[in-house]
Amino acid sequence: MHELSIAEGIVSLAEEQARNRRAARIEEVELEIGCLAGVEPGALDFALESAVKGTLLAGARLVRRYIPGEGKCTDCEAVFPLRSLPAPCPACGSWWVAVTRGKELRVKSVVVSFEKETAPGTEQ
C-alpha cells in the first residue's frame, strides 16, 4: 500500500515546516489530491490515522481538496474532463491525450500554533 509512504511523507514535510518555525503543534494540513494521482482516498485516510500518532500532527485537522482530471488532445486540441486513464479524446477519438490537471498530490498549506495546549483547569 503506497498510501502509507505518502502519509509518512506528508507527516515528515509538515513536521519539518513546523519545526523550522519553532511551532508547538500543527493545527491544520491542507492537501490537494488529483483524481488521477493514483491515490485511494480511503487507504490514505487509514494510513494518515496511523502516521500522525505521536507527531505534531496528532489532533490536527486534515483538509482534502480533490482536483478533477482534465486532458487536452494533442491532435485536435480539445480540452475535456478525464475520469480515468487511458481515455480517448471525446471530440476526435485520438488516444494522444496529455493530462493537464488531476495528477497533483501536494501539501498546500500547514497551519501551526506557537502556544502549547494546556489541560482545562491548569491555566496559570
N, C-alpha and C positions, 0 to 999 in steps of 0.2 A: 504494500500500500504506500504509494509515493506521497500521499497526503500527509503522512506523519513527518516526513522530511520537510515538506512545505511548511507545516505547522511549526516545527522546530526552527526553521529559518525565519519565520515571522517573529517568533518569540525572541530569537537572538538579535535580529535587527532592531526591534522595538526596545529591548533592554539596552542595547548599545547606545541608542539615541538618548534614552532616559539617563543613563549613567554619565554620558558625555556632558549632560546639562545638570548633573548632580540632583536629579529629581528623586523624591522619596518613593513615588509609586506612579504607575501608569493608570490613568482614568479610562482612556478610550483608544482603540485602534480601529482605523477605517481602512478596509480592504476593497480593492477593485478586482473583480474576478470576471474575466471574459467567459462567455458561454462556450467558447471554442478552445478554452485553455486546457482541456483535458482533466479538469479537477471535478471530482464528485463532491457536491456541496455537503451531503450528509456525512461522508467519510472525513471531510476536512473539519466539520464541526466536532465530530467524535475525537479526531486527533488533537484539535486545539484544546478540548476539555482536559486531556491528559498532559499536553505540553505546557500549559500555563501554571500547573500546580507548583507551588513553591517558588514562583518567579514574581517579578514586579508586575506581571500581567494578571496575577491571581485576583479575581474580582473585577477586572476591567471589562468595560462594555466593548463588544466586538461588533462593529458595523460592517455589513457586507453590501457592496453595491455591485450588482451584476450588469455587465456590459453585453448588449446583444451583438451577435455576429453580423458582419457586413462584408460583402465581397464586391469586387469590380472585375468585370470580364475584360481580359486583355485583348480580345478580338473586336467586340463591338462597343466596349467601354461602358456598358450598362452597370449601374450600381444597384445592389439588391440585398435584402436580408439573407443571412446564412444561418441555418439552424443546425447543420451538421456538415462534416467534411467526409469525402469529397462531394461536391454538388455542381451540377451543370448550370450554366447561365440560363435563366428563365426566358431571356429575350431571344438568344440565337442558338442555344443548345451546346455551346462550346464548353469544354471542360478546362479551358485555360482561365482559371479564376484566381485572382490574388485576394487574400484576406486583408481587409483594410481596418477591421475592428473585431474585437471579440477574443483575441488570444492573450489579452493583458492578464497579468497576475502581479499586483503590486500593493505595497503598503502605502496608502495615500497620505495618511496623517497619523500622528501619535500625540495624544493629549496627556500631559503629565501634571503631577501635583508636587509641589515642593514642601508640603507640610505632611507630617506623619499623622495618620488617623489615631485618635485616642478613643479608648473604650468609653461608653456613656458613664458619666458619674466620676470620671477620673481627670477631668479638665483641671488645669491649675491656673 
